[in-house]
């Protein structure tokens, strides 16, 4: 049996993601401590409109575009991405009720 895995990484700057997706990244910031500000991606917004896009849908669009234009080989079927999502950030005191 032969398994073939194609694993590679593409790092994009914020402005590159915005250009490819034709959407603007909307960030959220929260003051955590005197010298600490937490920044995360709240959502994407279509340029020139108030239409809000889901992060996952926007990143799928970026993946499809990169696959169509060449940096990602056509045989690649799946992807993952890393970015600071607002809904995934929890502070230590948020876990107090999770412990039995």
C-alpha positions as a Python dict, from the first residue, in 0.01 Angstrom:
ca = {
    (1, 'X'): (0, 0, 0),
    (2, 'X'): (136, 341, -93),
    (3, 'X'): (40, 660, 85),
    (4, 'X'): (132, 995, -54),
    (5, 'X'): (101, 1308, 155),
    (6, 'X'): (161, 1654, 28),
    (7, 'X'): (227, 1886, 320),
    (8, 'X'): (344, 2242, 283),
    (9, 'X'): (285, 2577, 438),
    (10, 'X'): (196, 2911, 285),
    (11, 'X'): (219, 3221, 500),
    (12, 'X'): (19, 3523, 388),
    (13, 'X'): (22, 3878, 516),
    (14, 'X'): (-310, 4037, 612),
    (15, 'X'): (-313, 4257, 301),
    (16, 'X'): (-256, 3950, 79),
    (17, 'X'): (-555, 3769, 230),
    (18, 'X'): (-766, 4083, 184),
    (19, 'X'): (-654, 4118, -180),
    (20, 'X'): (-724, 3753, -267),
    (21, 'X'): (-1060, 3740, -88),
    (22, 'X'): (-1177, 4090, -186),
    (23, 'X'): (-1270, 4135, 178),
    (24, 'X'): (-1144, 4348, 465),
    (25, 'X'): (-1028, 4190, 791),
    (26, 'X'): (-1209, 4339, 1090),
    (27, 'X'): (-1013, 4309, 1413),
    (28, 'X'): (-1125, 4329, 1773),
    (29, 'X'): (-904, 4444, 2059),
    (30, 'X'): (-940, 4402, 2431),
    (31, 'X'): (-723, 4553, 2704),
    (32, 'X'): (-619, 4254, 2917),
    (33, 'X'): (-367, 4427, 3138),
    (34, 'X'): (-202, 4765, 3155),
    (35, 'X'): (56, 4665, 2891),
    (36, 'X'): (-128, 4380, 2716),
    (37, 'X'): (-380, 4419, 2436),
    (38, 'X'): (-538, 4108, 2288),
    (39, 'X'): (-610, 4134, 1914),
    (40, 'X'): (-814, 3885, 1714),
    (41, 'X'): (-994, 3851, 1383),
    (42, 'X'): (-1361, 3928, 1444),
    (43, 'X'): (-1485, 3869, 1085),
    (44, 'X'): (-1433, 3963, 720),
    (45, 'X'): (-1636, 4229, 542),
    (46, 'X'): (-1681, 4260, 166),
    (47, 'X'): (-1508, 4570, 34),
    (48, 'X'): (-1751, 4856, -29),
    (49, 'X'): (-2043, 4692, 151),
    (50, 'X'): (-2162, 4599, 498),
    (51, 'X'): (-2189, 4229, 411),
    (52, 'X'): (-2013, 4016, 674),
    (53, 'X'): (-1842, 3691, 577),
    (54, 'X'): (-1763, 3393, 796),
    (55, 'X'): (-1393, 3342, 853),
    (56, 'X'): (-1406, 2979, 735),
    (57, 'X'): (-1588, 3074, 412),
    (58, 'X'): (-1338, 3350, 339),
    (59, 'X'): (-1039, 3122, 396),
    (60, 'X'): (-1199, 2861, 167),
    (61, 'X'): (-1219, 3131, -100),
    (62, 'X'): (-849, 3213, -47),
    (63, 'X'): (-758, 2841, -69),
    (64, 'X'): (-961, 2793, -388),
    (65, 'X'): (-804, 3102, -546),
    (66, 'X'): (-449, 2992, -461),
    (67, 'X'): (-524, 2645, -593),
    (68, 'X'): (-666, 2783, -918),
    (69, 'X'): (-376, 3025, -978),
    (70, 'X'): (-97, 2781, -904),
    (71, 'X'): (80, 2811, -567),
    (72, 'X'): (-126, 2518, -435),
    (73, 'X'): (-116, 2205, -653),
    (74, 'X'): (-451, 2094, -800),
    (75, 'X'): (-434, 1754, -626),
    (76, 'X'): (-446, 1914, -278),
    (77, 'X'): (-797, 1861, -145),
    (78, 'X'): (-792, 1998, 210),
    (79, 'X'): (-633, 2277, 411),
    (80, 'X'): (-613, 2428, 755),
    (81, 'X'): (-528, 2777, 871),
    (82, 'X'): (-415, 2953, 1184),
    (83, 'X'): (-528, 3295, 1296),
    (84, 'X'): (-638, 3448, 1627),
    (85, 'X'): (-1018, 3397, 1637),
    (86, 'X'): (-1208, 3602, 1892),
    (87, 'X'): (-1450, 3323, 1983),
    (88, 'X'): (-1163, 3087, 2068),
    (89, 'X'): (-986, 3312, 2317),
    (90, 'X'): (-1054, 3234, 2684),
    (91, 'X'): (-889, 3378, 2987),
    (92, 'X'): (-794, 3170, 3292),
    (93, 'X'): (-1091, 3293, 3496),
    (94, 'X'): (-1327, 3170, 3222),
    (95, 'X'): (-1241, 2812, 3323),
    (96, 'X'): (-1353, 2844, 3687),
    (97, 'X'): (-1698, 2702, 3612),
    (98, 'X'): (-1555, 2425, 3393),
    (99, 'X'): (-1383, 2251, 3686),
    (100, 'X'): (-1597, 2013, 3895),
}
